[in-house]
Amino acid sequence: MKRAVAEAKKALGRTHPNPAVGAVIVKAGQVIATGFHARAGTPHAEAVALAKAGPRAKGATLYSTLEPCNHQGRTPPCTEAIISAGIARVVYASADPNPLVNGKGHRRLVAAGVAVVPEVLREDADALNQPFFKSVTTGLPWVTLKAGVTLDGKLATEARRSKWITSEASRARAQALRNQVDAIVVGAGTVSADDPQLTTRFPGGRNPVRVVLDSRLGSAPRARVFDTSEARTIVATLVSGQHARARALAKKGVELWTLPARHGQVALRPLLEKLCKAGLLHVLVEGGAEVHAAFIGQRLADELMLFVAPKLFGHPGLTWVGELGRLTPATAPTLTGLRAEAIGDDLLLHARFASGR
């Protein structure tokens, strides 16, 4: 199953709106075939492995990181391919909460006389597909907040200078994170202050969809993020498409999503719902501080990845999270499962926001 998890990771970030899945076929104690789901519309991991194994699959054990499907989608049901190949035993890690699957694949295999063992290394496999699971059960994407900060939690100096706080190694890790998500969200303030491209800048990298929160359409159309030759770009706004700046952005190929307001700003939940319906299941929020505060305050953030450099900006440097309202220690947003990873002289802090978000 560990080998199957490794197979699934090969396409992590490229399978949306499908989950990342890996499969391994074992016979007489030997691996005879492996496979992974490359992208939506292509064969599922089980089918890839079965095709490689051919007649050798008869009587073998198939390991899959996800319960095999039993419905016709863009590709045929995996259960039927497994049964037809003569697989004797199926071991899977994650149960599939998709109502089209959700136990049906398990039951179909058992009915056909296939031995089935569920939930082996489930925690490892579940970690790969939190965005998929959340989207199926809530209609919302998985939201990761990311920032690079000083040891005293500052995102920039008082003069808004932020290049570079973290090390080159941390920035490379952040690029790898972009390569695994479906969309990046930033506020108009970040576009104006930093003029970011929000692309994945390494060989073989994939550019996620870029989303700019710009309630009043104050961003200059010449900003680099609006160069749609680099990647698909969406502007979430309160302004209609008839606005002069909206028309200028549309000419550049930028998509304008006019959304409801919440306290005078773009309402985040309708935006996330629309992103999820578009198949964008993992959203990386890169700021700035007000945007981070909005996601935290509206209980829409799932996890935090904070790159911390051994530097101090002091007061009045800009903190990475903005105003969260009147809080007490008892009512402050809480994170769980905090892990620290050294990246050179920097630290990567990774935690989940408390349940109920």
C-alpha beads as a LAMMPS data file, in Angstrom:
LAMMPS data file: protein, C-alpha beads

357 atoms
356 bonds

1 atom types
1 bond types

-500.0 500.0 xlo xhi
-500.0 500.0 ylo yhi
-500.0 500.0 zlo zhi

Masses

1 110.0

Atoms # bond

1 1 1 0.000 0.000 0.000
2 1 1 2.924 2.334 0.623
3 1 1 3.952 1.718 -2.986
4 1 1 0.397 2.553 -4.114
5 1 1 0.494 5.811 -2.137
6 1 1 3.786 6.671 -3.849
7 1 1 2.148 5.998 -7.225
8 1 1 -0.775 8.305 -6.366
9 1 1 1.625 11.132 -5.496
10 1 1 2.983 11.131 -9.062
11 1 1 -0.098 13.011 -10.284
12 1 1 -0.898 15.008 -7.147
13 1 1 -2.419 18.337 -8.158
14 1 1 -3.181 17.233 -11.712
15 1 1 -6.264 15.057 -11.380
16 1 1 -8.941 17.580 -10.364
17 1 1 -11.850 17.226 -10.081
18 1 1 -10.904 13.588 -9.520
19 1 1 -8.877 12.227 -6.596
20 1 1 -5.243 11.166 -6.887
21 1 1 -5.139 7.378 -6.858
22 1 1 -2.380 4.768 -7.102
23 1 1 -2.595 1.013 -7.600
24 1 1 -0.213 -1.934 -7.306
25 1 1 -0.786 -5.570 -8.349
26 1 1 1.065 -8.289 -6.425
27 1 1 1.296 -11.995 -7.216
28 1 1 3.315 -14.625 -5.395
29 1 1 4.923 -11.916 -3.317
30 1 1 6.138 -9.947 -6.326
31 1 1 4.938 -6.628 -7.731
32 1 1 3.855 -7.318 -11.306
33 1 1 2.288 -3.961 -12.223
34 1 1 1.703 -0.440 -10.933
35 1 1 -0.418 2.462 -12.109
36 1 1 -1.764 5.872 -11.211
37 1 1 -4.584 8.124 -12.398
38 1 1 -2.905 10.833 -14.472
39 1 1 -5.770 13.279 -15.011
40 1 1 -9.553 13.460 -15.378
41 1 1 -10.785 11.568 -18.426
42 1 1 -7.869 9.118 -18.480
43 1 1 -8.011 5.522 -17.150
44 1 1 -8.181 5.084 -13.401
45 1 1 -5.189 3.726 -11.511
46 1 1 -6.637 0.215 -11.245
47 1 1 -7.290 0.045 -14.980
48 1 1 -3.751 1.229 -15.758
49 1 1 -2.223 -1.428 -13.521
50 1 1 -4.508 -4.165 -14.877
51 1 1 -3.598 -3.273 -18.467
52 1 1 0.096 -3.598 -17.597
53 1 1 -0.415 -6.902 -15.817
54 1 1 -2.506 -8.522 -18.544
55 1 1 -3.214 -12.246 -17.989
56 1 1 -0.831 -12.294 -15.004
57 1 1 -3.507 -10.442 -12.983
58 1 1 -5.555 -13.643 -12.560
59 1 1 -5.407 -14.745 -8.934
60 1 1 -3.383 -11.678 -7.866
61 1 1 -3.965 -9.059 -5.169
62 1 1 -4.683 -5.477 -6.189
63 1 1 -3.811 -2.656 -3.789
64 1 1 -5.547 0.679 -4.375
65 1 1 -5.388 3.901 -2.374
66 1 1 -9.125 4.436 -2.935
67 1 1 -12.172 2.181 -3.001
68 1 1 -12.661 1.069 -6.640
69 1 1 -15.562 2.759 -8.393
70 1 1 -18.663 0.883 -9.541
71 1 1 -20.241 3.439 -11.873
72 1 1 -19.851 4.589 -15.448
73 1 1 -18.307 8.039 -15.617
74 1 1 -15.812 9.280 -18.170
75 1 1 -14.280 5.813 -17.871
76 1 1 -15.808 2.350 -17.227
77 1 1 -16.321 0.964 -13.693
78 1 1 -13.082 -0.279 -12.129
79 1 1 -14.936 -3.060 -10.314
80 1 1 -15.914 -4.716 -13.595
81 1 1 -12.341 -4.537 -14.896
82 1 1 -11.082 -6.086 -11.638
83 1 1 -13.616 -8.910 -11.777
84 1 1 -12.990 -9.573 -15.473
85 1 1 -9.234 -9.765 -14.874
86 1 1 -9.705 -12.484 -12.263
87 1 1 -8.214 -10.524 -9.346
88 1 1 -8.641 -12.665 -6.218
89 1 1 -8.215 -10.006 -3.537
90 1 1 -8.538 -6.221 -3.333
91 1 1 -6.978 -4.155 -0.553
92 1 1 -7.864 -0.464 -0.454
93 1 1 -6.975 2.431 1.831
94 1 1 -9.560 5.236 1.664
95 1 1 -13.311 4.854 1.535
96 1 1 -14.798 7.019 -1.211
97 1 1 -17.445 9.455 0.140
98 1 1 -18.743 10.143 -3.391
99 1 1 -22.420 9.001 -3.315
100 1 1 -21.818 7.279 -6.657
101 1 1 -19.254 5.023 -4.954
102 1 1 -19.467 5.070 -1.115
103 1 1 -19.409 1.341 -0.399
104 1 1 -20.911 0.250 -3.715
105 1 1 -17.555 -0.733 -5.158
106 1 1 -16.755 -2.778 -2.045
107 1 1 -20.105 -4.566 -2.160
108 1 1 -19.888 -5.297 -5.894
109 1 1 -16.498 -6.940 -5.488
110 1 1 -17.645 -9.053 -2.518
111 1 1 -20.742 -10.148 -4.466
112 1 1 -18.462 -11.352 -7.262
113 1 1 -16.420 -13.469 -4.852
114 1 1 -13.447 -11.131 -4.540
115 1 1 -11.906 -10.913 -1.073
116 1 1 -11.858 -7.269 0.054
117 1 1 -9.772 -5.688 2.822
118 1 1 -10.579 -1.990 3.493
119 1 1 -8.830 0.876 5.307
120 1 1 -5.204 -0.264 5.101
121 1 1 -2.943 2.795 5.638
122 1 1 -6.078 4.886 5.372
123 1 1 -4.555 7.906 7.108
124 1 1 -1.707 8.087 4.586
125 1 1 -4.073 7.814 1.631
126 1 1 -6.664 10.216 3.075
127 1 1 -3.985 12.900 3.355
128 1 1 -3.589 12.869 -0.440
129 1 1 -7.212 13.642 -1.174
130 1 1 -8.548 16.011 1.469
131 1 1 -9.617 18.483 -1.265
132 1 1 -11.608 15.786 -3.077
133 1 1 -13.238 14.487 0.099
134 1 1 -14.185 17.974 1.283
135 1 1 -15.611 18.964 -2.090
136 1 1 -17.802 15.858 -2.232
137 1 1 -19.137 16.271 1.301
138 1 1 -19.485 20.079 1.535
139 1 1 -19.407 21.570 -1.966
140 1 1 -16.389 23.665 -0.936
141 1 1 -12.712 23.360 -1.882
142 1 1 -9.890 22.687 0.558
143 1 1 -8.324 26.013 1.586
144 1 1 -4.651 26.323 2.510
145 1 1 -3.356 29.628 3.874
146 1 1 0.316 30.248 3.087
147 1 1 2.677 33.049 4.091
148 1 1 6.388 33.740 4.481
149 1 1 7.098 35.666 7.673
150 1 1 9.752 36.748 10.138
151 1 1 10.204 35.148 13.550
152 1 1 7.996 37.885 15.012
153 1 1 5.244 37.133 12.499
154 1 1 5.780 40.008 10.072
155 1 1 4.861 39.769 6.409
156 1 1 6.691 42.960 5.420
157 1 1 8.441 45.977 6.851
158 1 1 6.578 49.174 7.675
159 1 1 7.500 50.362 4.167
160 1 1 5.896 47.155 2.754
161 1 1 9.202 45.659 1.703
162 1 1 9.030 41.867 1.725
163 1 1 11.623 40.576 -0.783
164 1 1 13.038 38.365 0.414
165 1 1 12.069 37.317 3.923
166 1 1 12.471 33.576 3.528
167 1 1 15.355 31.615 2.019
168 1 1 15.709 30.364 -1.527
169 1 1 15.002 26.833 -0.262
170 1 1 11.724 27.960 1.305
171 1 1 10.732 29.767 -1.868
172 1 1 11.426 26.611 -3.874
173 1 1 9.194 24.652 -1.490
174 1 1 6.456 27.258 -1.948
175 1 1 6.774 26.862 -5.724
176 1 1 6.344 23.112 -5.313
177 1 1 3.186 23.799 -3.301
178 1 1 1.804 25.940 -6.134
179 1 1 2.468 23.025 -8.446
180 1 1 0.110 20.835 -6.387
181 1 1 -2.902 23.145 -6.022
182 1 1 -5.707 24.035 -8.408
183 1 1 -5.993 27.770 -7.732
184 1 1 -4.151 30.619 -5.988
185 1 1 -6.058 33.479 -4.333
186 1 1 -4.597 36.909 -3.555
187 1 1 -6.064 40.291 -2.768
188 1 1 -5.857 43.405 -4.916
189 1 1 -3.467 44.933 -2.381
190 1 1 -0.930 42.190 -3.018
191 1 1 -1.241 42.714 -6.776
192 1 1 -0.632 46.452 -6.368
193 1 1 2.224 46.124 -3.860
194 1 1 4.156 43.165 -5.300
195 1 1 2.950 42.756 -8.919
196 1 1 3.287 38.953 -8.633
197 1 1 2.997 36.498 -11.518
198 1 1 1.651 33.705 -9.274
199 1 1 3.120 31.054 -11.556
200 1 1 5.102 27.891 -10.932
201 1 1 8.591 28.649 -12.099
202 1 1 10.467 25.388 -12.526
203 1 1 10.794 22.831 -15.362
204 1 1 7.733 20.638 -15.667
205 1 1 5.752 22.847 -13.310
206 1 1 2.062 23.484 -13.789
207 1 1 0.473 26.887 -13.322
208 1 1 -2.669 26.898 -11.182
209 1 1 -5.610 29.171 -11.900
210 1 1 -4.995 32.652 -10.480
211 1 1 -7.816 34.383 -8.589
212 1 1 -7.634 38.053 -7.625
213 1 1 -10.037 39.440 -5.023
214 1 1 -10.721 42.951 -6.271
215 1 1 -14.085 44.184 -5.035
216 1 1 -13.846 47.632 -6.722
217 1 1 -11.641 46.690 -9.716
218 1 1 -8.810 48.893 -8.523
219 1 1 -6.003 46.741 -9.958
220 1 1 -4.143 48.060 -12.988
221 1 1 -4.830 45.935 -16.100
222 1 1 -1.093 46.008 -16.866
223 1 1 -0.304 43.921 -13.751
224 1 1 1.607 40.745 -14.565
225 1 1 -1.053 38.491 -13.071
226 1 1 -3.374 39.564 -15.890
227 1 1 -1.105 38.152 -18.577
228 1 1 -3.294 35.169 -19.473
229 1 1 -0.638 33.649 -21.716
230 1 1 0.899 32.475 -18.426
231 1 1 -2.209 30.980 -16.817
232 1 1 -5.961 31.288 -16.538
233 1 1 -6.875 34.328 -14.440
234 1 1 -10.137 35.145 -12.645
235 1 1 -11.041 38.426 -10.979
236 1 1 -13.660 38.135 -8.231
237 1 1 -15.413 41.480 -7.895
238 1 1 -18.606 43.341 -7.038
239 1 1 -18.416 45.350 -10.269
240 1 1 -20.388 44.407 -13.378
241 1 1 -18.760 43.449 -16.644
242 1 1 -19.833 46.760 -18.179
243 1 1 -17.295 48.735 -16.183
244 1 1 -14.497 50.190 -18.365
245 1 1 -11.765 48.397 -16.420
246 1 1 -13.755 45.167 -16.589
247 1 1 -13.863 45.449 -20.364
248 1 1 -10.114 46.133 -20.455
249 1 1 -9.439 42.992 -18.438
250 1 1 -11.812 40.944 -20.590
251 1 1 -9.845 41.964 -23.687
252 1 1 -6.771 40.421 -22.061
253 1 1 -8.621 37.143 -21.558
254 1 1 -9.272 37.656 -17.846
255 1 1 -12.509 36.136 -16.528
256 1 1 -14.682 38.446 -14.444
257 1 1 -16.798 36.808 -11.740
258 1 1 -19.320 39.250 -10.252
259 1 1 -20.239 37.935 -6.818
260 1 1 -22.391 38.937 -3.827
261 1 1 -21.026 41.313 -1.211
262 1 1 -20.252 40.701 2.450
263 1 1 -19.480 43.800 4.504
264 1 1 -18.590 45.670 1.321
265 1 1 -16.174 43.014 0.043
266 1 1 -16.537 39.980 -2.195
267 1 1 -18.292 37.235 -0.236
268 1 1 -15.840 34.361 0.050
269 1 1 -18.207 31.427 0.441
270 1 1 -20.000 32.015 -2.906
271 1 1 -16.573 32.375 -4.520
272 1 1 -15.395 29.071 -3.045
273 1 1 -18.621 27.354 -4.084
274 1 1 -18.132 28.555 -7.648
275 1 1 -14.496 27.453 -7.694
276 1 1 -15.548 24.024 -6.466
277 1 1 -18.213 23.710 -9.164
278 1 1 -15.503 24.591 -11.692
279 1 1 -13.505 21.592 -10.462
280 1 1 -10.914 23.657 -8.580
281 1 1 -10.756 21.681 -5.353
282 1 1 -7.562 22.877 -3.655
283 1 1 -7.200 26.627 -3.152
284 1 1 -3.975 28.227 -1.933
285 1 1 -4.486 31.633 -0.314
286 1 1 -1.310 33.703 -0.496
287 1 1 -2.635 36.903 1.065
288 1 1 -2.318 39.610 2.014
289 1 1 -3.113 40.075 5.655
290 1 1 -6.722 41.223 5.185
291 1 1 -7.456 38.287 2.915
292 1 1 -6.004 35.833 5.420
293 1 1 -8.069 37.439 8.182
294 1 1 -11.233 37.175 6.088
295 1 1 -10.771 33.450 5.469
296 1 1 -9.992 32.797 9.134
297 1 1 -12.770 35.024 10.437
298 1 1 -15.368 33.417 8.154
299 1 1 -14.167 29.936 9.188
300 1 1 -13.265 28.982 5.634
301 1 1 -9.614 28.003 6.127
302 1 1 -8.613 24.362 6.515
303 1 1 -4.860 24.458 7.019
304 1 1 -1.930 26.805 7.450
305 1 1 1.554 26.600 5.965
306 1 1 3.733 29.294 7.506
307 1 1 7.322 29.681 6.337
308 1 1 9.240 31.364 9.180
309 1 1 12.638 32.993 8.684
310 1 1 15.062 33.851 11.539
311 1 1 14.631 37.611 11.096
312 1 1 12.930 40.339 13.118
313 1 1 11.088 43.368 11.736
314 1 1 9.577 44.535 15.011
315 1 1 6.801 47.053 15.422
316 1 1 5.260 48.417 13.189
317 1 1 6.051 45.731 10.609
318 1 1 3.014 44.245 8.874
319 1 1 1.621 41.072 10.429
320 1 1 0.621 38.172 8.149
321 1 1 -2.957 38.144 9.423
322 1 1 -5.123 41.228 9.729
323 1 1 -7.944 42.243 12.050
324 1 1 -9.814 39.300 13.570
325 1 1 -12.175 41.272 15.783
326 1 1 -12.373 41.355 19.542
327 1 1 -10.925 38.117 20.845
328 1 1 -10.005 36.534 24.131
329 1 1 -7.597 33.629 24.570
330 1 1 -10.651 31.399 24.831
331 1 1 -12.272 32.639 21.599
332 1 1 -9.160 32.969 19.433
333 1 1 -9.009 30.805 16.286
334 1 1 -7.235 27.572 17.175
335 1 1 -5.014 25.288 15.145
336 1 1 -4.249 21.630 15.794
337 1 1 -1.653 19.067 14.813
338 1 1 1.162 21.608 14.593
339 1 1 4.264 20.234 12.860
340 1 1 7.586 21.967 12.281
341 1 1 9.979 21.145 9.459
342 1 1 13.412 22.670 9.043
343 1 1 14.134 24.063 5.596
344 1 1 17.716 25.267 5.883
345 1 1 17.663 28.042 8.494
346 1 1 13.898 28.531 8.065
347 1 1 11.018 26.621 9.624
348 1 1 7.857 25.447 7.900
349 1 1 4.976 25.367 10.382
350 1 1 2.067 23.230 9.217
351 1 1 -1.212 22.962 11.121
352 1 1 -4.925 22.440 10.647
353 1 1 -7.593 24.855 11.774
354 1 1 -9.745 23.367 14.520
355 1 1 -12.750 21.248 13.579
356 1 1 -16.035 22.918 12.736
357 1 1 -14.547 25.106 9.993

Bonds

1 1 1 2
2 1 2 3
3 1 3 4
4 1 4 5
5 1 5 6
6 1 6 7
7 1 7 8
8 1 8 9
9 1 9 10
10 1 10 11
11 1 11 12
12 1 12 13
13 1 13 14
14 1 14 15
15 1 15 16
16 1 16 17
17 1 17 18
18 1 18 19
19 1 19 20
20 1 20 21
21 1 21 22
22 1 22 23
23 1 23 24
24 1 24 25
25 1 25 26
26 1 26 27
27 1 27 28
28 1 28 29
29 1 29 30
30 1 30 31
31 1 31 32
32 1 32 33
33 1 33 34
34 1 34 35
35 1 35 36
36 1 36 37
37 1 37 38
38 1 38 39
39 1 39 40
40 1 40 41
41 1 41 42
42 1 42 43
43 1 43 44
44 1 44 45
45 1 45 46
46 1 46 47
47 1 47 48
48 1 48 49
49 1 49 50
50 1 50 51
51 1 51 52
52 1 52 53
53 1 53 54
54 1 54 55
55 1 55 56
56 1 56 57
57 1 57 58
58 1 58 59
59 1 59 60
60 1 60 61
61 1 61 62
62 1 62 63
63 1 63 64
64 1 64 65
65 1 65 66
66 1 66 67
67 1 67 68
68 1 68 69
69 1 69 70
70 1 70 71
71 1 71 72
72 1 72 73
73 1 73 74
74 1 74 75
75 1 75 76
76 1 76 77
77 1 77 78
78 1 78 79
79 1 79 80
80 1 80 81
81 1 81 82
82 1 82 83
83 1 83 84
84 1 84 85
85 1 85 86
86 1 86 87
87 1 87 88
88 1 88 89
89 1 89 90
90 1 90 91
91 1 91 92
92 1 92 93
93 1 93 94
94 1 94 95
95 1 95 96
96 1 96 97
97 1 97 98
98 1 98 99
99 1 99 100
100 1 100 101
101 1 101 102
102 1 102 103
103 1 103 104
104 1 104 105
105 1 105 106
106 1 106 107
107 1 107 108
108 1 108 109
109 1 109 110
110 1 110 111
111 1 111 112
112 1 112 113
113 1 113 114
114 1 114 115
115 1 115 116
116 1 116 117
117 1 117 118
118 1 118 119
119 1 119 120
120 1 120 121
121 1 121 122
122 1 122 123
123 1 123 124
124 1 124 125
125 1 125 126
126 1 126 127
127 1 127 128
128 1 128 129
129 1 129 130
130 1 130 131
131 1 131 132
132 1 132 133
133 1 133 134
134 1 134 135
135 1 135 136
136 1 136 137
137 1 137 138
138 1 138 139
139 1 139 140
140 1 140 141
141 1 141 142
142 1 142 143
143 1 143 144
144 1 144 145
145 1 145 146
146 1 146 147
147 1 147 148
148 1 148 149
149 1 149 150
150 1 150 151
151 1 151 152
152 1 152 153
153 1 153 154
154 1 154 155
155 1 155 156
156 1 156 157
157 1 157 158
158 1 158 159
159 1 159 160
160 1 160 161
161 1 161 162
162 1 162 163
163 1 163 164
164 1 164 165
165 1 165 166
166 1 166 167
167 1 167 168
168 1 168 169
169 1 169 170
170 1 170 171
171 1 171 172
172 1 172 173
173 1 173 174
174 1 174 175
175 1 175 176
176 1 176 177
177 1 177 178
178 1 178 179
179 1 179 180
180 1 180 181
181 1 181 182
182 1 182 183
183 1 183 184
184 1 184 185
185 1 185 186
186 1 186 187
187 1 187 188
188 1 188 189
189 1 189 190
190 1 190 191
191 1 191 192
192 1 192 193
193 1 193 194
194 1 194 195
195 1 195 196
196 1 196 197
197 1 197 198
198 1 198 199
199 1 199 200
200 1 200 201
201 1 201 202
202 1 202 203
203 1 203 204
204 1 204 205
205 1 205 206
206 1 206 207
207 1 207 208
208 1 208 209
209 1 209 210
210 1 210 211
211 1 211 212
212 1 212 213
213 1 213 214
214 1 214 215
215 1 215 216
216 1 216 217
217 1 217 218
218 1 218 219
219 1 219 220
220 1 220 221
221 1 221 222
222 1 222 223
223 1 223 224
224 1 224 225
225 1 225 226
226 1 226 227
227 1 227 228
228 1 228 229
229 1 229 230
230 1 230 231
231 1 231 232
232 1 232 233
233 1 233 234
234 1 234 235
235 1 235 236
236 1 236 237
237 1 237 238
238 1 238 239
239 1 239 240
240 1 240 241
241 1 241 242
242 1 242 243
243 1 243 244
244 1 244 245
245 1 245 246
246 1 246 247
247 1 247 248
248 1 248 249
249 1 249 250
250 1 250 251
251 1 251 252
252 1 252 253
253 1 253 254
254 1 254 255
255 1 255 256
256 1 256 257
257 1 257 258
258 1 258 259
259 1 259 260
260 1 260 261
261 1 261 262
262 1 262 263
263 1 263 264
264 1 264 265
265 1 265 266
266 1 266 267
267 1 267 268
268 1 268 269
269 1 269 270
270 1 270 271
271 1 271 272
272 1 272 273
273 1 273 274
274 1 274 275
275 1 275 276
276 1 276 277
277 1 277 278
278 1 278 279
279 1 279 280
280 1 280 281
281 1 281 282
282 1 282 283
283 1 283 284
284 1 284 285
285 1 285 286
286 1 286 287
287 1 287 288
288 1 288 289
289 1 289 290
290 1 290 291
291 1 291 292
292 1 292 293
293 1 293 294
294 1 294 295
295 1 295 296
296 1 296 297
297 1 297 298
298 1 298 299
299 1 299 300
300 1 300 301
301 1 301 302
302 1 302 303
303 1 303 304
304 1 304 305
305 1 305 306
306 1 306 307
307 1 307 308
308 1 308 309
309 1 309 310
310 1 310 311
311 1 311 312
312 1 312 313
313 1 313 314
314 1 314 315
315 1 315 316
316 1 316 317
317 1 317 318
318 1 318 319
319 1 319 320
320 1 320 321
321 1 321 322
322 1 322 323
323 1 323 324
324 1 324 325
325 1 325 326
326 1 326 327
327 1 327 328
328 1 328 329
329 1 329 330
330 1 330 331
331 1 331 332
332 1 332 333
333 1 333 334
334 1 334 335
335 1 335 336
336 1 336 337
337 1 337 338
338 1 338 339
339 1 339 340
340 1 340 341
341 1 341 342
342 1 342 343
343 1 343 344
344 1 344 345
345 1 345 346
346 1 346 347
347 1 347 348
348 1 348 349
349 1 349 350
350 1 350 351
351 1 351 352
352 1 352 353
353 1 353 354
354 1 354 355
355 1 355 356
356 1 356 357
